[in-house]
Amino acid sequence: MRIFNVKTIIVGGSATGMGVAARLKRNDPNATIVVYQEKSYVSLGACGLPYFVAGNFSDPNNLIARSITAFEENGIIIVPNTQVFKIDFENKLVYFDNKTDSYDNLVIATGATPYIPPLVGVELKNVYTLTTLEDGIELKKAMQNPNIKNVAVIGAGFIGLEMSETLSELNKNVHLFELEERISPNAFDPEFSQFIKENLEKNKINVHLSTKVTEIKGTDQVQAVVLADNSLIEVDAVVLALGFRPNTEILRNTKLALAENGAIIIDETGHTNIDHVYSGGDAATSSNYITGELIYSPLATVASKIARVIADNIANKPAKFVGSIRSAVVRVFDLGYARTGLGEFEAKKQGYQIRTVLIKDKDQTNYVNGQTDLYLKIIMDIKSRQILGAQMSGAVKAMQRINTLAALIWSKVPVDEALEQIDLIYAPPFARTTDILHIALAKLNK
Ligand SMILES: Cc1cc2nc3c(=O)[nH]c(=O)nc-3n(C[C@H](O)[C@H](O)[C@H](O)COP(=O)(O)OP(=O)(O)OC[C@H]3O[C@@H](n4cnc5c(N)ncnc54)[C@H](O)[C@@H]3O)c2cc1C
């Protein structure tokens, strides 16, 4: 379909913004698309940053999925190093430098920024976050200094876990601090939080749960972190991994509807409450596929899908984002931890009557090298017999199994005798004839 004389401005040039731009151009090669991006690059694959810092690869350009030149060759206009600081929705104008530009359609894809706690000392040298390419380059360089021996990671979410692994691989002594009483409580049930803790401790990470860092001490450089009980732990650097806040400061006090955390409220088409204004990815809300609830899920898996939906709707090809089940996986040293759907607490809070099983098994046959323990928890709604959620831990190579569970949740099939016989792959290096999934489904049928 052709869109004549329609100009789309995209603010923010990463997964969401560039995803919209690329698909919109495919939808209509004549579309005018202008991207304002505050960085000198677009399409950063931020997910690779911990592995860049760890030294898995040395060229930071590997983190750029597609260059500005490649987009420009495709007819997409990119204005880098340019921050949009105001939007006038009445007159359809974006403001940058001392100029304005006008749009027919606007996509706000400004993403999120790491939460910086208001701690004394947070501005000291050697306090880092990890979100941008510059962050990655700076942190990697700093960690090459052998005088940095002890590092505090604050926050035990996925990035905090990945950074604990990374820093440990760089031979740093890592202290991981978490305010909650267990690891990643928003992602995992207590059993899996405990598995992760044991793994971290086995790998010599100093795990401090229920621990509040109240101050970062130092003169110019970091020297220590102070805890709520006034004790002091000497560290040479701090990595903050306390979660993300939608990058929507410029939209406060406008007519654009924002959720409590500042995320732009969108509907299933990616549309906001203002005509011709769309948003998605880390800047916006999304919905939970199971409960229909508005959620904030700043993941690349959400950003890439909503981008396609927005581009199709702008091109008058009606499309809907049906939501996510927060499927996610994290590697901590040689083990993986995966989750999908609702956790046990979440399911109960939603009013479901649930049945859960927690199975311990092996991921493959014992006579081929590499057999490891595998744990699987499934949460089922007793009434509909549908699977609501699942969590898994084990060898990294075994984690793809969670995708089968995501598909079962997605398709809302009941757990019955037919499902118990689901035909899964088997060969000695990959599985056993009766897989952990079969065992769990059979147990749910008992
Ligand atoms: C270290 C790390 C690891 C991650 N790992 C995973 C993972 O394993 N799996 C997963 O699913 N997700 C992961 N994520 C999350 C994933 O990277 C994000 O969900 C995704 O990048 C969101 O894309 P976005 O385009 O919405 O936002 P962003 O990537 O934040 O991009 C927004 C862009 O907009 C620009 N911008 C902001 N404000 C303005 C303005 N006013 N004017 C102009 N430009 C502006 C910003 O500079 C930025 O380039 C990870 C994130 C990080 C930081």
The ligand as an SDF file (V2000), in Angstrom:
LIG
                    3D

 53 58  0  0  0  0  0  0  0  0999 V2000
   22.7210   -4.5940   29.3730 C   0  0  0  0  0  0  0  0  0  0  0  0
   21.3750   -4.9280   28.7990 C   0  0  0  0  0  0  0  0  0  0  0  0
   21.0850   -6.2590   28.5060 C   0  0  0  0  0  0  0  0  0  0  0  0
   19.8350   -6.5890   27.9670 C   0  0  0  0  0  0  0  0  0  0  0  0
   19.5740   -7.9080   27.6820 N   0  0  0  0  0  0  0  0  0  0  0  0
   18.3960   -8.2600   27.1450 C   0  0  0  0  0  0  0  0  0  0  0  0
   18.1170   -9.6200   26.7980 C   0  0  0  0  0  0  0  0  0  0  0  0
   18.9690  -10.5050   26.9700 O   0  0  0  0  0  0  0  0  0  0  0  0
   16.8970   -9.9090   26.2710 N   0  0  0  0  0  0  0  0  0  0  0  0
   15.9420   -8.9490   26.0480 C   0  0  0  0  0  0  0  0  0  0  0  0
   14.8350   -9.2740   25.5500 O   0  0  0  0  0  0  0  0  0  0  0  0
   16.1800   -7.6520   26.3450 N   0  0  0  0  0  0  0  0  0  0  0  0
   17.3720   -7.2860   26.8850 C   0  0  0  0  0  0  0  0  0  0  0  0
   17.6340   -5.9560   27.1780 N   0  0  0  0  0  0  0  0  0  0  0  0
   16.5710   -4.9490   26.9310 C   0  0  0  0  0  0  0  0  0  0  0  0
   16.6050   -4.4150   25.5100 C   0  0  0  0  0  0  0  0  0  0  0  0
   17.8910   -3.9600   25.1960 O   0  0  0  0  0  0  0  0  0  0  0  0
   15.5820   -3.3010   25.3720 C   0  0  0  0  0  0  0  0  0  0  0  0
   14.3040   -3.8330   25.6350 O   0  0  0  0  0  0  0  0  0  0  0  0
   15.5710   -2.6430   23.9990 C   0  0  0  0  0  0  0  0  0  0  0  0
   16.7950   -2.0470   23.7330 O   0  0  0  0  0  0  0  0  0  0  0  0
   14.4700   -1.5760   23.9190 C   0  0  0  0  0  0  0  0  0  0  0  0
   14.5760   -0.8700   22.7420 O   0  0  0  0  0  0  0  0  0  0  0  0
   13.9730    0.6100   22.5890 P   0  0  0  0  0  0  0  0  0  0  0  0
   14.2860    1.0160   21.1960 O   0  0  0  0  0  0  0  0  0  0  0  0
   12.5640    0.6130   23.0210 O   0  0  0  0  0  0  0  0  0  0  0  0
   14.7740    1.4890   23.6330 O   0  0  0  0  0  0  0  0  0  0  0  0
   16.3260    1.8450   23.7540 P   0  0  0  0  0  0  0  0  0  0  0  0
   17.1630    0.6830   23.3560 O   0  0  0  0  0  0  0  0  0  0  0  0
   16.4960    2.4230   25.1070 O   0  0  0  0  0  0  0  0  0  0  0  0
   16.5550    2.9970   22.6540 O   0  0  0  0  0  0  0  0  0  0  0  0
   16.0320    4.2790   22.7580 C   0  0  0  0  0  0  0  0  0  0  0  0
   16.8870    5.2360   21.9650 C   0  0  0  0  0  0  0  0  0  0  0  0
   16.2840    6.5220   21.9700 O   0  0  0  0  0  0  0  0  0  0  0  0
   17.2580    7.5180   22.1720 C   0  0  0  0  0  0  0  0  0  0  0  0
   16.5900    8.6790   22.7730 N   0  0  0  0  0  0  0  0  0  0  0  0
   16.0580    8.7710   24.0060 C   0  0  0  0  0  0  0  0  0  0  0  0
   15.5010    9.9750   24.2070 N   0  0  0  0  0  0  0  0  0  0  0  0
   15.6750   10.6670   23.0710 C   0  0  0  0  0  0  0  0  0  0  0  0
   15.3230   11.9900   22.6500 C   0  0  0  0  0  0  0  0  0  0  0  0
   14.6550   12.8080   23.4640 N   0  0  0  0  0  0  0  0  0  0  0  0
   15.6680   12.3840   21.4050 N   0  0  0  0  0  0  0  0  0  0  0  0
   16.3340   11.5510   20.5710 C   0  0  0  0  0  0  0  0  0  0  0  0
   16.6950   10.2970   20.9200 N   0  0  0  0  0  0  0  0  0  0  0  0
   16.3660    9.8550   22.1430 C   0  0  0  0  0  0  0  0  0  0  0  0
   18.2560    6.8430   23.1080 C   0  0  0  0  0  0  0  0  0  0  0  0
   19.5240    7.4500   23.0500 O   0  0  0  0  0  0  0  0  0  0  0  0
   18.2830    5.4160   22.5510 C   0  0  0  0  0  0  0  0  0  0  0  0
   19.2500    5.2680   21.5540 O   0  0  0  0  0  0  0  0  0  0  0  0
   18.8740   -5.5840   27.7210 C   0  0  0  0  0  0  0  0  0  0  0  0
   19.1750   -4.2390   28.0150 C   0  0  0  0  0  0  0  0  0  0  0  0
   20.4080   -3.9160   28.5510 C   0  0  0  0  0  0  0  0  0  0  0  0
   20.7210   -2.4750   28.8560 C   0  0  0  0  0  0  0  0  0  0  0  0
  1  2  1  0
  2  3  1  0
  2 52  2  0
  3  4  2  0
  4  5  1  0
  4 50  1  0
  5  6  2  0
  6  7  1  0
  6 13  1  0
  7  8  2  0
  7  9  1  0
  9 10  1  0
 10 11  2  0
 10 12  1  0
 12 13  2  0
 13 14  1  0
 14 15  1  0
 14 50  1  0
 15 16  1  0
 16 17  1  0
 16 18  1  0
 18 19  1  0
 18 20  1  0
 20 21  1  0
 20 22  1  0
 22 23  1  0
 23 24  1  0
 24 25  2  0
 24 26  1  0
 24 27  1  0
 27 28  1  0
 28 29  2  0
 28 30  1  0
 28 31  1  0
 31 32  1  0
 32 33  1  0
 33 34  1  0
 33 48  1  0
 34 35  1  0
 35 36  1  0
 35 46  1  0
 36 37  1  0
 36 45  1  0
 37 38  2  0
 38 39  1  0
 39 40  1  0
 39 45  2  0
 40 41  1  0
 40 42  2  0
 42 43  1  0
 43 44  2  0
 44 45  1  0
 46 47  1  0
 46 48  1  0
 48 49  1  0
 50 51  2  0
 51 52  1  0
 52 53  1  0
M  END
$$$$
